[in-house]
Amino acid sequence: GIEIGMAHGYFLIGPFVSLGPLRATPEAATVGLLCGCAIIGIVSVGGLIFGTTIKPTRFDREGDKPAAGFIEMINWHAVGGLGGAGFAHALLTLFGSLHATFG
């Protein structure tokens, strides 16, 4: 789950940074980070609601409660998604300031 979340968090902020209404401002990377974190949060809450109501058993280990593996995967997806978005924001901020300094 964490690898899936890292990938999603990393690429989700790009469209907000380059295509959003604040794309030409210095705050574009921060707005992209906040929007990416909001999407990861919404998807994670939706996944947790799905896991609680439907109780999928695909990721369950022997002896676990129904949907325990799915809920664990969604939790790690949330952690990875926030980490991926933060990493992408750090790269955009670092290389944006380098481009402004040396560009």
Phi and psi in degrees as a GROMACS rama.xvg file:
@    title "Ramachandran Plot"
@    xaxis  label "Phi"
@    yaxis  label "Psi"
@TYPE xy
-69.1543  -35.5751  ILE-2
-67.8337  -40.0401  GLU-3
-64.0765  -43.971  ILE-4
-64.1846  -40.8506  GLY-5
-60.639  -43.5467  MET-6
-64.232  -44.9836  ALA-7
-67.3316  -43.9545  HIS-8
-63.1065  -34.6558  GLY-9
-67.9389  -43.1571  TYR-10
-92.4573  -9.86139  PHE-11
-72.398  -28.6716  LEU-12
-80.6394  -17.6463  ILE-13
-56.4094  -51.1483  GLY-14
-61.7333  -33.2209  PRO-15
-71.9083  -33.1482  PHE-16
-74.0455  -44.8544  VAL-17
-93.3253  -20.4834  SER-18
-119.57  -6.75789  LEU-19
-71.8012  168.481  GLY-20
-66.6692  -18.7708  PRO-21
-102.699  25.3051  LEU-22
-63.3655  -26.3185  ARG-23
-97.7125  13.9191  ALA-24
-110.725  161.738  THR-25
-67.3538  -18.3782  PRO-26
-85.6806  2.94081  GLU-27
-59.4673  -42.1764  ALA-28
-66.3483  -38.3355  ALA-29
-69.647  -40.3535  THR-30
-63.9708  -40.3897  VAL-31
-61.9438  -40.8994  GLY-32
-61.5192  -47.1471  LEU-33
-64.2659  -41.3804  LEU-34
-66.5959  -41.3386  CYS-35
-63.0561  -41.9681  GLY-36
-65.4289  -36.6122  CYS-37
-65.25  -41.7144  ALA-38
-66.2707  -43.5301  ILE-39
-60.1055  -41.5929  ILE-40
-63.5672  -44.0546  GLY-41
-63.8564  -44.6933  ILE-42
-65.441  -38.2136  VAL-43
-67.2502  -42.0011  SER-44
-63.8205  -41.3097  VAL-45
-62.1008  -41.2094  GLY-46
-65.3623  -38.6695  GLY-47
-67.164  -38.862  LEU-48
-64.752  -42.6037  ILE-49
-60.8824  -46.0084  PHE-50
-64.36  -33.9229  GLY-51
-74.0107  -35.75  THR-52
-89.2787  -44.6437  THR-53
-86.955  -31.3964  ILE-54
57.4318  63.2998  LYS-55
-68.8097  143.321  PRO-56
-111.046  14.1074  THR-57
-61.5676  -39.9323  ARG-58
-102.192  10.3249  PHE-59
-75.6968  143.849  ASP-60
-92.9821  166.286  ARG-61
-61.0756  126.02  GLU-62
91.1912  -4.2003  GLY-63
-78.4456  160.138  ASP-64
-68.7009  154.604  LYS-65
-58.4962  136.499  PRO-66
73.2385  7.12838  ALA-67
-65.5724  -39.6994  ALA-68
-68.5765  -38.0068  GLY-69
-66.7156  -43.3362  PHE-70
-66.517  -37.4202  ILE-71
-63.7625  -39.922  GLU-72
-64.4249  -41.2214  MET-73
-65.453  -40.2061  ILE-74
-61.2596  -44.6478  ASN-75
-69.5823  -30.7035  TRP-76
-62.1756  -40.8839  HIS-77
-64.704  -44.5991  ALA-78
-62.2678  -46.9304  VAL-79
-65.1229  -38.3879  GLY-80
-64.5378  -43.0191  GLY-81
-66.8587  -38.2209  LEU-82
-66.3414  -41.2827  GLY-83
-65.1243  -40.8691  GLY-84
-66.2863  -40.5867  ALA-85
-64.4101  -39.3147  GLY-86
-65.8573  -43.4358  PHE-87
-63.5639  -39.2073  ALA-88
-63.3327  -41.9186  HIS-89
-61.6871  -42.3299  ALA-90
-64.9891  -44.4373  LEU-91
-62.9264  -41.0654  LEU-92
-68.5771  -44.4382  THR-93
-64.2163  -51.3153  LEU-94
-74.9656  -23.8459  PHE-95
-67.7373  -41.1834  GLY-96
-71.9092  -32.8691  SER-97
-67.0764  -39.1841  LEU-98
-66.3233  -38.8493  HIS-99
-68.2348  -33.0119  ALA-100
-78.3989  -47.188  THR-101
-104.242  -8.25158  PHE-102
